[in-house]
Amino acid sequence: MHKVSIRPQWTIQHAGGQVLSPRLLALLVQVHECGSLSTACQRTGSSYRHAWDLVRQGEAMFGMPLLQMERGKGSKLTALGEKLVWADRRIAARLTPALDTLASELEVEIQSVVATNPALLRVHASHGFTIEKLLDALAADHVVVERKYVGSQEAVASLHDGTCDLAGFHVPLGDFEARVLQHHMRWLDPRTSRVICLAVRRQGLMVAPGNPRKIYDMRDLVRPDVRFINRQIGSGTRILLECLLDQAGIVPAQINGFEHGEYTHAAIAAYVASGMADVGLGVEPPARQFKLDFIPVASERYFLLCHEQSLAKPQMQAMLGILRRREFQDAVNQLPGYSFVESGTMIQTLRQAFPNHKLPPKRSQPGVERPGA
């Protein structure tokens, strides 16, 4: 399998024609990470002299400093330098899922020419952390995967329509389980659908370090001084949010920023960390990555959904073999707020996975619309 990688690169051009060097942006990101220009040089492969030349060129272009140097305290970015770093992180968080999806499509196209009838595993799921680990393990085992990053709603609809083999979706534990399960039922079949509970994970409010806005629960989202950043329509996290708001008696229109949606948990974290929003809802790993405070509000099960007849395919058996490996399970357990679900019966029917809910027999539903992205 030939690996295709696509990464975003951006720059800024001054009206006079000067262009900000991408190497300067990479240098500023590393200074932000380590607090030292000399260490940033080592990480980016730049000489100290060349690094200073890049910084001076950028400062001349903006007419403002990018770095502050203090004897014995290392290097610190100015407000402008910080803005450039967070712009870089938000661009990566927003575009990476789309670029990874495109890269996967190109890999499959190339493989179809290089190999005759390659065994293909089509995976549609939200851009998440356990899914990333699973896809990496499949690639290491030379399983050809066509990945597409979509929300939970579109993922299960894709499996229903036959455009994928494996769909990732998540259902909250507790009071909201029945509502969210019912939301997805139009695309599920109790007779033929099979689920694998991959992990239990926490969702929570991501806020700035120290929680300066004193945001603790859903009621704080309606305050006029609070800016919220949402997930896109059709995502499982947005469905969870709507459940939480209904429980608290809150109308979405009361929330400043409810209609603005991002496509990944990492994009939500980057948005909050950059200061463009005060709070967002998401899973814990990106909150920790961006050094945000995290306030848990719900736990949920993350499922892999497939059709019973597809389980015998070699690529599906390879996927199940990975899930049974101790090293994979340990890797999931090391994610903040995640725990791998070890079940005696890894593959379950819907009735086994949701024993407390009455599941109707599958009925023909002509004209069911596909959800949007």
PAPADO-661618 format. One record per residue (C-alpha): residue number from 1; residue in one letter; z, x, y. Coordinates in steps of 0.1 Angstrom, whole numbers, plus 5000, padded with zeros to 4 digits. Each point is the difference from the previous one (the first is absolute). Example, Ala and Ser with C-alpha at 12.3 -4.5 7.8 and 13.67 -1.06 7.14 Angstrom:
// PAPADO-661618
1 | A | 5078 | 5123 | 4955;
2 | S | 4993 | 5014 | 5034;
***
This chain:
// PAPADO-661618
1 | M | 5000 | 5000 | 5000;
2 | H | 4990 | 5014 | 5034;
3 | K | 5027 | 4994 | 5027;
4 | V | 4988 | 4988 | 5034;
5 | S | 5023 | 5004 | 5029;
6 | I | 4995 | 4985 | 5035;
7 | R | 5024 | 5007 | 5028;
8 | P | 5000 | 4988 | 5036;
9 | Q | 4995 | 5024 | 5028;
10 | W | 5002 | 4991 | 5036;
11 | T | 5000 | 5017 | 5034;
12 | I | 5001 | 4992 | 5037;
13 | Q | 4973 | 5009 | 5025;
14 | H | 5007 | 5005 | 5037;
15 | A | 4976 | 4985 | 5026;
16 | G | 4991 | 5036 | 5009;
17 | G | 4988 | 5007 | 4964;
18 | Q | 5030 | 5019 | 4986;
19 | V | 5009 | 4989 | 4964;
20 | L | 5034 | 5002 | 4985;
21 | S | 5000 | 5023 | 4970;
22 | P | 5009 | 4984 | 4966;
23 | R | 5018 | 5032 | 4992;
24 | L | 5023 | 4994 | 5030;
25 | L | 5008 | 4965 | 4987;
26 | A | 5008 | 5015 | 4965;
27 | L | 5022 | 5027 | 5017;
28 | L | 5019 | 4974 | 5021;
29 | V | 5007 | 4979 | 4968;
30 | Q | 5015 | 5031 | 4984;
31 | V | 5021 | 5008 | 5030;
32 | H | 5014 | 4965 | 4999;
33 | E | 5008 | 5004 | 4963;
34 | C | 5017 | 5034 | 5002;
35 | G | 5010 | 5005 | 5036;
36 | S | 4985 | 5035 | 5001;
37 | L | 4967 | 5012 | 5013;
38 | S | 5001 | 5031 | 4978;
39 | T | 5006 | 4979 | 4969;
40 | A | 4973 | 4976 | 5011;
41 | C | 4976 | 5030 | 5002;
42 | Q | 5009 | 5010 | 4964;
43 | R | 4993 | 4965 | 4987;
44 | T | 4967 | 4996 | 5018;
45 | G | 4988 | 5036 | 4994;
46 | S | 4998 | 5008 | 5037;
47 | S | 5011 | 5032 | 5018;
48 | Y | 5027 | 4996 | 5026;
49 | R | 4976 | 5011 | 5027;
50 | H | 4973 | 4976 | 4990;
51 | A | 5025 | 4972 | 4998;
52 | W | 5011 | 5006 | 5036;
53 | D | 4963 | 5001 | 5011;
54 | L | 4996 | 4965 | 4984;
55 | V | 5031 | 4987 | 5017;
56 | R | 4989 | 5014 | 5034;
57 | Q | 4966 | 4985 | 4996;
58 | G | 5015 | 4966 | 4993;
59 | E | 5024 | 5002 | 5029;
60 | A | 4972 | 5009 | 5023;
61 | M | 4980 | 4971 | 4988;
62 | F | 5028 | 4975 | 5006;
63 | G | 5016 | 5018 | 5030;
64 | M | 5034 | 4995 | 4983;
65 | P | 5021 | 5021 | 4976;
66 | L | 4999 | 4993 | 4962;
67 | L | 5028 | 5024 | 4989;
68 | Q | 5034 | 5010 | 5013;
69 | M | 5014 | 5033 | 4988;
70 | E | 5037 | 5007 | 5002;
71 | R | 5015 | 5034 | 4991;
72 | G | 5019 | 4997 | 4967;
73 | K | 4990 | 4963 | 4995;
74 | G | 4964 | 5003 | 4989;
75 | S | 4972 | 4977 | 5013;
76 | K | 5001 | 4964 | 5010;
77 | L | 4971 | 4977 | 5008;
78 | T | 4999 | 4983 | 5034;
79 | A | 4995 | 4963 | 5003;
80 | L | 4962 | 5005 | 5001;
81 | G | 5001 | 5022 | 4969;
82 | E | 5021 | 4974 | 4982;
83 | K | 4974 | 4973 | 5009;
84 | L | 4972 | 5021 | 4985;
85 | V | 5019 | 5006 | 4968;
86 | W | 5008 | 4963 | 4995;
87 | A | 4964 | 4991 | 5008;
88 | D | 4990 | 5023 | 4972;
89 | R | 5025 | 4985 | 4976;
90 | R | 4990 | 4964 | 5008;
91 | I | 4963 | 5008 | 4996;
92 | A | 5007 | 5015 | 4965;
93 | A | 5023 | 4971 | 4989;
94 | R | 4975 | 4974 | 5011;
95 | L | 4968 | 5015 | 4987;
96 | T | 5011 | 5018 | 4968;
97 | P | 4999 | 4969 | 4978;
98 | A | 4965 | 4991 | 5011;
99 | L | 4987 | 5035 | 4996;
100 | D | 5016 | 5004 | 4966;
101 | T | 4983 | 4967 | 4989;
102 | L | 4967 | 5014 | 5012;
103 | A | 5006 | 5033 | 4983;
104 | S | 5007 | 4982 | 4967;
105 | E | 4968 | 4980 | 5003;
106 | L | 4980 | 5032 | 5005;
107 | E | 5018 | 5017 | 4971;
108 | V | 4989 | 4971 | 4977;
109 | E | 4965 | 5002 | 5013;
110 | I | 4998 | 5037 | 4993;
111 | Q | 5016 | 4996 | 4966;
112 | S | 4975 | 4973 | 4990;
113 | V | 4972 | 5026 | 5004;
114 | V | 5019 | 5029 | 4985;
115 | A | 5013 | 4981 | 4970;
116 | T | 4985 | 4972 | 4979;
117 | N | 5020 | 4968 | 5001;
118 | P | 5033 | 5015 | 5011;
119 | A | 5031 | 4979 | 4991;
120 | L | 5011 | 4987 | 5033;
121 | L | 5034 | 4985 | 5010;
122 | R | 4997 | 4979 | 5032;
123 | V | 5033 | 4998 | 5019;
124 | H | 5006 | 4978 | 5030;
125 | A | 5034 | 5003 | 5016;
126 | S | 5018 | 5005 | 5032;
127 | H | 5003 | 5036 | 5012;
128 | G | 5034 | 5009 | 4986;
129 | F | 5020 | 5027 | 4985;
130 | T | 5003 | 4992 | 4963;
131 | I | 4963 | 4991 | 4999;
132 | E | 4992 | 5034 | 5016;
133 | K | 5019 | 5018 | 4973;
134 | L | 4983 | 4979 | 4973;
135 | L | 4965 | 5007 | 5013;
136 | D | 5008 | 5037 | 5003;
137 | A | 5012 | 5001 | 4964;
138 | L | 4968 | 4981 | 4988;
139 | A | 4979 | 5025 | 5019;
140 | A | 5018 | 5029 | 4983;
141 | D | 4993 | 4984 | 4966;
142 | H | 4963 | 4997 | 5009;
143 | V | 4999 | 4962 | 5002;
144 | V | 4973 | 4988 | 5023;
145 | V | 5016 | 4977 | 5025;
146 | E | 4984 | 4979 | 5027;
147 | R | 5028 | 4992 | 5024;
148 | K | 5000 | 4975 | 5028;
149 | Y | 5029 | 4996 | 5024;
150 | V | 5006 | 4963 | 5008;
151 | G | 5029 | 4976 | 5005;
152 | S | 5018 | 4984 | 4971;
153 | Q | 4982 | 4967 | 5006;
154 | E | 4965 | 5015 | 4999;
155 | A | 5010 | 5022 | 4970;
156 | V | 5009 | 4971 | 4977;
157 | A | 4969 | 4980 | 5013;
158 | S | 4978 | 5030 | 4991;
159 | L | 5014 | 5000 | 4964;
160 | H | 4994 | 4962 | 4998;
161 | D | 4964 | 5005 | 5012;
162 | G | 4993 | 5029 | 4975;
163 | T | 4995 | 5027 | 5026;
164 | C | 5029 | 5022 | 4988;
165 | D | 5019 | 5007 | 4968;
166 | L | 5035 | 5006 | 5014;
167 | A | 5016 | 4984 | 5031;
168 | G | 5032 | 5010 | 5017;
169 | F | 5022 | 4973 | 5016;
170 | H | 5037 | 4996 | 5007;
171 | V | 5024 | 4971 | 4998;
172 | P | 5035 | 4999 | 5016;
173 | L | 5031 | 4996 | 4979;
174 | G | 5023 | 4971 | 5007;
175 | D | 4994 | 4970 | 5023;
176 | F | 4964 | 5007 | 5008;
177 | E | 4987 | 5008 | 4966;
178 | A | 4988 | 4965 | 4992;
179 | R | 4982 | 4996 | 5034;
180 | V | 4981 | 5032 | 4998;
181 | L | 4991 | 4995 | 4963;
182 | Q | 4987 | 4965 | 5009;
183 | H | 4979 | 5016 | 5028;
184 | H | 4982 | 5022 | 4974;
185 | M | 4998 | 4974 | 4972;
186 | R | 4965 | 4988 | 5010;
187 | W | 4987 | 5034 | 4987;
188 | L | 5023 | 5003 | 4970;
189 | D | 4996 | 4986 | 4965;
190 | P | 5032 | 4996 | 4979;
191 | R | 4979 | 5002 | 4968;
192 | T | 4981 | 5032 | 5006;
193 | S | 5017 | 5018 | 5029;
194 | R | 5022 | 5030 | 4990;
195 | V | 5024 | 5019 | 5023;
196 | I | 5017 | 5033 | 5000;
197 | C | 5030 | 5004 | 5023;
198 | L | 4995 | 5034 | 5014;
199 | A | 5030 | 5004 | 5023;
200 | V | 5026 | 4982 | 5020;
201 | R | 5000 | 5010 | 5036;
202 | R | 5017 | 4993 | 5033;
203 | Q | 4984 | 4985 | 5031;
204 | G | 5017 | 5004 | 5033;
205 | L | 4999 | 5002 | 5037;
206 | M | 4988 | 5034 | 5013;
207 | V | 5015 | 5009 | 5034;
208 | A | 5004 | 5031 | 5022;
209 | P | 5026 | 5026 | 4991;
210 | G | 5035 | 4987 | 5009;
211 | N | 4986 | 4965 | 5004;
212 | P | 5001 | 5000 | 5038;
213 | R | 4988 | 4964 | 5003;
214 | K | 5029 | 4988 | 4976;
215 | I | 4976 | 4982 | 4977;
216 | Y | 5017 | 4988 | 4968;
217 | D | 4983 | 4969 | 4987;
218 | M | 4972 | 4975 | 5005;
219 | R | 5018 | 4983 | 5030;
220 | D | 4997 | 5031 | 5020;
221 | L | 4962 | 4999 | 4998;
222 | V | 4998 | 4971 | 5025;
223 | R | 5017 | 5019 | 5027;
224 | P | 4977 | 5005 | 5030;
225 | D | 5008 | 5038 | 5001;
226 | V | 4989 | 5005 | 4964;
227 | R | 4964 | 5009 | 4991;
228 | F | 4990 | 4994 | 4964;
229 | I | 4971 | 5014 | 4979;
230 | N | 4989 | 4978 | 4971;
231 | R | 4979 | 5005 | 4968;
232 | Q | 4965 | 4985 | 4996;
233 | I | 4994 | 4964 | 4989;
234 | G | 5000 | 4998 | 4962;
235 | S | 5023 | 5029 | 4994;
236 | G | 5031 | 4994 | 4978;
237 | T | 5022 | 5014 | 5027;
238 | R | 4988 | 4975 | 5026;
239 | I | 5006 | 4972 | 4975;
240 | L | 5035 | 5013 | 4995;
241 | L | 5006 | 5001 | 5037;
242 | E | 4989 | 4963 | 5003;
243 | C | 5025 | 4991 | 4974;
244 | L | 5028 | 5019 | 5018;
245 | L | 4991 | 4983 | 5033;
246 | D | 4999 | 4965 | 4985;
247 | Q | 5035 | 5007 | 4985;
248 | A | 5013 | 5010 | 5034;
249 | G | 4983 | 4970 | 5018;
250 | I | 4978 | 5023 | 5021;
251 | V | 4965 | 4990 | 5011;
252 | P | 4976 | 5030 | 4998;
253 | A | 4986 | 4993 | 5035;
254 | Q | 5035 | 5009 | 5013;
255 | I | 4995 | 5037 | 4990;
256 | N | 4984 | 5024 | 5023;
257 | G | 4973 | 5017 | 4979;
258 | F | 4999 | 4977 | 4970;
259 | E | 4962 | 4997 | 5002;
260 | H | 4994 | 5037 | 5000;
261 | G | 4995 | 5012 | 4964;
262 | E | 4997 | 5035 | 4985;
263 | Y | 4987 | 5007 | 4965;
264 | T | 5026 | 5023 | 4985;
265 | H | 5038 | 5006 | 4999;
266 | A | 4993 | 5035 | 5014;
267 | A | 4981 | 4986 | 5030;
268 | I | 5030 | 4977 | 5007;
269 | A | 5023 | 5030 | 4999;
270 | A | 4977 | 5021 | 5022;
271 | Y | 4997 | 4972 | 5025;
272 | V | 5038 | 4997 | 5003;
273 | A | 5005 | 5038 | 5001;
274 | S | 4975 | 5004 | 5028;
275 | G | 5019 | 4976 | 5021;
276 | M | 4973 | 4973 | 5001;
277 | A | 5022 | 4975 | 4983;
278 | D | 5038 | 4997 | 4995;
279 | V | 5000 | 4986 | 4965;
280 | G | 4978 | 4993 | 4969;
281 | L | 5005 | 4988 | 4965;
282 | G | 4991 | 5023 | 4971;
283 | V | 5012 | 5021 | 4971;
284 | E | 5023 | 5030 | 5003;
285 | P | 4980 | 5032 | 4992;
286 | P | 4979 | 5000 | 5033;
287 | A | 5032 | 4992 | 5020;
288 | R | 5016 | 5031 | 4986;
289 | Q | 4968 | 5020 | 5004;
290 | F | 4999 | 4991 | 5038;
291 | K | 5038 | 5004 | 5004;
292 | L | 5006 | 4964 | 5008;
293 | D | 5031 | 4979 | 4992;
294 | F | 4995 | 4975 | 4972;
295 | I | 5018 | 4967 | 4997;
296 | P | 4994 | 4984 | 4966;
297 | V | 4993 | 4962 | 5000;
298 | A | 4985 | 4992 | 4966;
299 | S | 4993 | 5014 | 4966;
300 | E | 4968 | 4993 | 4981;
301 | R | 4982 | 5007 | 4968;
302 | Y | 4966 | 5018 | 5002;
303 | F | 4977 | 4988 | 4972;
304 | L | 4967 | 5012 | 4985;
305 | L | 4980 | 4969 | 4989;
306 | C | 4972 | 5000 | 4975;
307 | H | 4983 | 4977 | 4974;
308 | E | 5012 | 5001 | 4965;
309 | Q | 4966 | 5009 | 4985;
310 | S | 4996 | 5031 | 5022;
311 | L | 5032 | 5017 | 4986;
312 | A | 4981 | 5014 | 4970;
313 | K | 4976 | 5020 | 5022;
314 | P | 5005 | 5038 | 4998;
315 | Q | 5006 | 5004 | 5038;
316 | M | 5027 | 4973 | 4999;
317 | Q | 5017 | 5017 | 4970;
318 | A | 4999 | 5032 | 5020;
319 | M | 5017 | 4983 | 5029;
320 | L | 5027 | 4986 | 4977;
321 | G | 5005 | 5034 | 4985;
322 | I | 5007 | 5014 | 5035;
323 | L | 5026 | 4973 | 5007;
324 | R | 5019 | 5009 | 4969;
325 | R | 5003 | 5037 | 5010;
326 | R | 5034 | 5011 | 5011;
327 | E | 4986 | 5022 | 5027;
328 | F | 4982 | 4971 | 5016;
329 | Q | 5030 | 4978 | 4999;
330 | D | 5021 | 5027 | 5015;
331 | A | 4975 | 5005 | 5028;
332 | V | 5003 | 4962 | 5008;
333 | N | 5038 | 5002 | 5000;
334 | Q | 4999 | 5028 | 5025;
335 | L | 4983 | 4978 | 5026;
336 | P | 5026 | 4987 | 5025;
337 | G | 5008 | 4964 | 4992;
338 | Y | 4980 | 4999 | 4968;
339 | S | 5010 | 4997 | 4964;
340 | F | 4977 | 5000 | 4970;
341 | V | 5005 | 4970 | 4978;
342 | E | 5006 | 5010 | 4964;
343 | S | 4994 | 4970 | 4978;
344 | G | 4999 | 4996 | 4963;
345 | T | 4969 | 4979 | 5004;
346 | M | 4978 | 5018 | 5026;
347 | I | 4973 | 4974 | 4999;
348 | Q | 5011 | 4965 | 5007;
349 | T | 4986 | 4965 | 5003;
350 | L | 5007 | 4982 | 5033;
351 | R | 5026 | 4979 | 4982;
352 | Q | 5018 | 5031 | 4988;
353 | A | 4999 | 5016 | 5034;
354 | F | 5011 | 4968 | 5018;
355 | P | 5021 | 4981 | 4975;
356 | N | 5017 | 4978 | 5026;
357 | H | 4968 | 4985 | 5014;
358 | K | 4980 | 4972 | 4985;
359 | L | 4964 | 5013 | 4998;
360 | P | 4972 | 4974 | 4998;
361 | P | 4971 | 5004 | 4976;
362 | K | 4970 | 5016 | 5016;
363 | R | 4976 | 4974 | 5015;
364 | S | 4965 | 5005 | 5011;
365 | Q | 4999 | 5004 | 5038;
366 | P | 4964 | 5000 | 5012;
367 | G | 4995 | 5011 | 5035;
368 | V | 5032 | 5021 | 5004;
369 | E | 4994 | 5022 | 5030;
370 | R | 5005 | 5038 | 4999;
371 | P | 5026 | 5012 | 5024;
372 | G | 4990 | 5022 | 5029;
373 | A | 5009 | 5037 | 5000;
***
